[in-house]
Amino acid sequence: MMVTSHAVVGVALTTPLLFVAPELAPVAALAAFAGGVFPDLDLLVGTHRKTLHFPLLGWVVALPLLAVAAASPTAATVGLAAFAVASAVHAGMDAFGAGEELRPWERTNPHAVYLHARGRWLRARYWVPYDGSPHDMAVTLVGALPGLVFFSGSVRLLCALAVAVAAPYALVRKRLPPYFERIV
């Protein structure tokens, strides 16, 4: 899935805070946006969907942080919890998508995301057939709605930017592999 999908889904997960702790919701939303992006930094530092993706172990970090945030809700505790939850959700979401390959619609690589606890790759489910697919764009649009409707300021701007980046990428995604091959 596109990093924009993960980022805005992270924001969407923080929407309930608007009703229980509205003063903490913007911090949580911004942290969740960052947490949704964070796992994909492994594109730059290691094996993608393995180095910084933790679909199971991410929850070992996220759940205690959620408990701390619930017991002592401050900007720092809620922000850390939101970041960790969005990061864990990102890693789990990747199992619903395509394999890690240049042309995922060809389904040549069944590896979706690495499960460190088991020492193996989770199989791609193809519910979202490939990054930039119409399905993926729908995830971005639906995920961005809470940020666009219920939040203001930086959160709304980031969600709008995510949609603005995702839409043209989705339009040209299937035409990009030859260019990526030349670069790599």
Backbone hydrogen bonds, N-H to C=O, Kabsch-Sander energy under -0.5 kcal/mol:
donor,donor_aa,acceptor,acceptor_aa,energy
5,S,2,M,-0.6
6,H,2,M,-1.5
7,A,3,V,-2.4
8,V,4,T,-2.3
9,V,5,S,-1.9
10,G,6,H,-1.9
11,V,7,A,-1.6
12,A,8,V,-2.6
13,L,9,V,-2.0
14,T,10,G,-0.6
14,T,11,V,-1.5
15,T,12,A,-1.3
17,L,14,T,-1.7
18,L,15,T,-2.0
19,F,16,P,-1.7
20,V,16,P,-1.2
21,A,17,L,-2.8
24,L,21,A,-2.1
25,A,21,A,-1.0
28,A,24,L,-2.4
29,A,25,A,-2.9
30,L,26,P,-2.5
31,A,27,V,-2.4
32,A,28,A,-2.8
33,F,29,A,-2.3
34,A,30,L,-2.1
35,G,31,A,-2.7
36,G,32,A,-2.3
37,V,33,F,-1.3
38,F,34,A,-2.5
40,D,37,V,-1.6
41,L,38,F,-2.3
42,D,39,P,-1.6
43,L,40,D,-1.7
44,L,41,L,-1.9
45,V,41,L,-1.0
46,G,42,D,-1.6
48,H,46,G,-0.5
50,K,47,T,-1.8
51,T,47,T,-2.6
54,F,52,L,-0.6
58,G,54,F,-1.4
59,W,56,L,-1.2
60,V,56,L,-0.6
60,V,57,L,-0.5
61,V,57,L,-0.9
62,A,58,G,-2.6
63,L,59,W,-2.3
65,L,61,V,-1.6
66,L,62,A,-2.4
67,A,63,L,-2.1
68,V,64,P,-2.4
69,A,65,L,-2.5
70,A,66,L,-2.4
71,A,67,A,-2.2
72,S,68,V,-2.8
74,T,72,S,-1.1
78,V,74,T,-2.6
79,G,75,A,-2.1
80,L,76,A,-2.5
81,A,77,T,-2.2
82,A,78,V,-2.6
83,F,79,G,-2.4
84,A,80,L,-2.5
85,V,81,A,-2.8
86,A,82,A,-2.5
87,S,83,F,-2.2
88,A,84,A,-2.3
89,V,85,V,-2.9
90,H,86,A,-2.4
91,A,87,S,-2.0
92,G,88,A,-2.1
93,M,89,V,-3.0
94,D,90,H,-1.8
95,A,91,A,-0.5
95,A,92,G,-1.1
96,F,93,M,-1.8
97,G,94,D,-1.0
100,E,111,H,-1.7
101,E,99,G,-1.3
106,E,103,R,-2.3
107,R,104,P,-1.5
112,A,110,P,-0.6
112,A,122,L,-3.2
113,V,122,L,-0.8
114,Y,49,R,-2.8
115,L,120,R,-3.4
116,H,114,Y,-0.9
118,R,115,L,-1.2
119,G,115,L,-1.4
120,R,115,L,-1.5
122,L,113,V,-3.5
124,A,110,P,-2.9
125,R,95,A,-1.2
125,R,97,G,-0.8
126,Y,97,G,-2.6
127,W,96,F,-1.9
128,V,96,F,-1.7
133,S,130,Y,-2.1
137,M,133,S,-2.5
138,A,134,P,-2.0
139,V,135,H,-1.9
140,T,136,D,-2.2
141,L,137,M,-2.6
142,V,138,A,-2.8
143,G,139,V,-2.7
144,A,140,T,-2.1
145,L,141,L,-1.2
147,G,143,G,-0.5
148,L,144,A,-2.4
149,V,145,L,-2.8
150,F,146,P,-2.6
151,F,146,P,-0.8
155,V,152,S,-1.0
156,R,152,S,-0.9
157,L,153,G,-2.4
158,L,154,S,-2.8
159,C,155,V,-2.2
160,A,156,R,-2.4
161,L,157,L,-2.7
162,A,158,L,-2.4
163,V,159,C,-2.0
164,A,160,A,-2.5
165,V,161,L,-2.1
166,A,162,A,-2.6
167,A,163,V,-2.5
169,Y,165,V,-1.4
170,A,166,A,-2.9
171,L,167,A,-1.7
172,V,168,P,-1.4
173,R,169,Y,-1.3
175,R,172,V,-2.0
176,L,172,V,-0.5
176,L,173,R,-1.5
179,Y,176,L,-1.1
180,F,176,L,-2.0
181,E,177,P,-2.5
182,R,178,P,-1.4
183,I,179,Y,-1.7
184,V,180,F,-2.7
